[in-house]
């Protein structure tokens, strides 16, 4: 076996706005959203198996079987699409919580696609990798593309956007949220009027999932109320994480130190370019 190729980041994301403009016949939703990355991330390491085509997770995540693991599924999908006969061992160092609205699983899948495309020398282009990623989740393409984006469709129609790279305080209440449960809730707004990028830049930052999430998950509502005492608090995706913008890291850290004991939290900076692209450049040079 080869040596480990280490330190492939799978960054978190925030949804800075989320509008649901319709529902498709297959149950998926038409939406508009804005993605921006954060400088906190999971980390993946890969060790190629030239002697066989097996794909293995090393130290698997509790409660996630290998068959359900998105990084394993991504590797198998790329293997089938590219015809690669190589295998791989995958080691995941998990930092991003599951069911938090930070895109951790989707980001892990995207990093696996991008890393193994390079390590296996599959030579698939970014649009093809994003197309594969969409089979794993609607958020995967933006992580593959690696740029902050305005998104439409189910989240896969991406337009790169330049945003202020501000400091955020991100809080995780003591609950986990299933995206499917929120999107299937009968009370969810599904016919919001579409807006433009200019509307967003001028301050339209609503999240249509917020009323349903707050009603179903009181701890999220409490986190929003607490954070709102210090800054404008928002929900990312379907939650559970809430976030707010702060003028600098020191101010955000001072609020973090007052965080209620039943929450987790991070001070993070928004990033328009994913750290994954920087890691890829190291491999390709």
GILIN-V121217 format. One record per pair of residues at least 4 apart in sequence whose C-alpha atoms are under 7 Angstrom apart, sorted by the first residue. I is the first residue (numbers start at 1). J is the second residue. Records with the same first field share a line. If there is no record, write none. Layout:
I: J ; J
//
This chain:
1: 48 ; 49 ; 50
2: 47 ; 48 ; 49
3: 47
4: 45 ; 46 ; 47
5: 45 ; 46 ; 47
6: 44 ; 45 ; 46
7: 43 ; 44 ; 45
8: 43 ; 44 ; 45 ; 111 ; 276 ; 279
9: 41 ; 42 ; 43 ; 44 ; 111 ; 275 ; 276
10: 41 ; 42 ; 43 ; 107 ; 108 ; 111 ; 276
11: 37 ; 38 ; 39 ; 40 ; 41 ; 42 ; 107 ; 274
12: 37 ; 38 ; 40 ; 41 ; 102 ; 103 ; 104
13: 35 ; 36 ; 37 ; 38 ; 102 ; 103
14: 35 ; 36 ; 37 ; 102 ; 236
15: 33 ; 34 ; 35 ; 36 ; 236 ; 237
16: 34 ; 35 ; 205 ; 236
17: 33 ; 34 ; 205 ; 206 ; 207
18: 32 ; 33 ; 206 ; 207 ; 208 ; 237
19: 31 ; 32 ; 33 ; 192 ; 207 ; 208
20: 29 ; 30 ; 31 ; 32 ; 189 ; 190 ; 191 ; 192 ; 208
21: 30 ; 31 ; 190 ; 191 ; 192 ; 193 ; 194
22: 29 ; 30 ; 190 ; 191
23: 27 ; 28 ; 29 ; 30 ; 190
24: 28 ; 29 ; 30
28: 154
29: 154
30: 153 ; 154
31: 152 ; 153 ; 154 ; 155
32: 151 ; 152
33: 150 ; 151 ; 152
34: 149 ; 150 ; 151
35: 148 ; 149 ; 150
36: 148 ; 149 ; 270 ; 271 ; 272
37: 148 ; 270 ; 271 ; 272 ; 274
38: 268 ; 269 ; 270 ; 271
39: 268 ; 269 ; 270 ; 271
40: 268
41: 95 ; 96
42: 93 ; 94 ; 95 ; 96
43: 92 ; 93 ; 94
44: 90 ; 91 ; 92 ; 93
45: 90 ; 91 ; 92
46: 88 ; 89 ; 90 ; 91
47: 88 ; 89 ; 90
48: 87 ; 88 ; 89
49: 53 ; 86 ; 87 ; 88
50: 86 ; 87
52: 86 ; 87
53: 85 ; 86 ; 87
54: 87 ; 88
55: 72 ; 87 ; 88 ; 89
56: 88 ; 89 ; 90
57: 66 ; 72 ; 89 ; 90 ; 91
58: 89 ; 90 ; 91
59: 91
64: 68 ; 69
65: 69
66: 72
69: 73
70: 74 ; 105 ; 108 ; 109
71: 75 ; 108 ; 109 ; 112
72: 76
73: 77
74: 78 ; 109 ; 112 ; 113
75: 79 ; 112 ; 113
76: 80
77: 81
78: 82 ; 113
79: 83 ; 84
82: 122
86: 120
96: 104
97: 104
98: 104 ; 176
99: 176 ; 177 ; 178 ; 240
100: 172 ; 176 ; 177 ; 239 ; 240 ; 241
101: 236 ; 237 ; 238 ; 239 ; 240 ; 241
103: 107
104: 108
105: 109
106: 110 ; 137 ; 139 ; 140
107: 111 ; 140 ; 143
108: 112
109: 113 ; 140
110: 114 ; 133 ; 140 ; 143 ; 144
111: 115 ; 276
112: 116
113: 117 ; 129
114: 118 ; 144
115: 119
116: 120
117: 121 ; 122 ; 123 ; 124
118: 122 ; 123
124: 128 ; 129
125: 129
126: 130 ; 145
127: 131
128: 132
129: 133 ; 144
130: 134 ; 141 ; 144
133: 137 ; 140 ; 141
134: 138 ; 140 ; 141
136: 140
138: 154 ; 155 ; 156
139: 155
140: 144
141: 145 ; 156
142: 146 ; 147
146: 273 ; 274 ; 277
147: 160 ; 272 ; 273 ; 274
148: 160 ; 161 ; 162 ; 272 ; 273
149: 158 ; 159 ; 160 ; 161
150: 158 ; 159 ; 160 ; 161
151: 155 ; 156 ; 157 ; 158 ; 159
152: 156 ; 157 ; 158
153: 157
162: 272
163: 272
165: 269 ; 270 ; 271 ; 272
166: 245 ; 269 ; 270
167: 245 ; 246 ; 247 ; 248 ; 249 ; 268 ; 269 ; 270
168: 243 ; 244 ; 245 ; 246 ; 267 ; 268 ; 269
169: 243 ; 244 ; 245 ; 252 ; 266 ; 267 ; 268
170: 241 ; 242 ; 243 ; 244 ; 265 ; 266 ; 267
171: 241 ; 242 ; 243 ; 263 ; 264 ; 265 ; 266
172: 240 ; 241 ; 242 ; 263 ; 264 ; 265
173: 219 ; 220 ; 223 ; 240 ; 241 ; 262 ; 263 ; 264
174: 219 ; 262 ; 263
175: 240
176: 240
177: 239 ; 240
178: 182
179: 183 ; 238
180: 184
181: 185
182: 212 ; 213 ; 238
183: 188
187: 212
188: 209 ; 212
189: 208
195: 199
196: 200
197: 201
198: 202
199: 203 ; 204
200: 204 ; 205
207: 235
209: 213 ; 238
210: 214 ; 235
211: 215
212: 216
213: 217 ; 238
214: 218 ; 220 ; 221
217: 221
218: 222
219: 223
220: 224 ; 240
221: 225
222: 226
223: 227
224: 228 ; 233 ; 242
225: 229
227: 231 ; 233
228: 232 ; 233
231: 244 ; 245
232: 244
233: 242 ; 243 ; 244
234: 242 ; 243 ; 244
235: 239 ; 241 ; 242 ; 243
236: 241 ; 242
246: 251 ; 252
247: 251
248: 252
249: 253 ; 267
250: 254
251: 255
252: 256 ; 267
253: 257 ; 267
254: 258
255: 259
256: 265
259: 263
275: 279
276: 280
277: 281
278: 282
279: 283
280: 284
281: 285
//
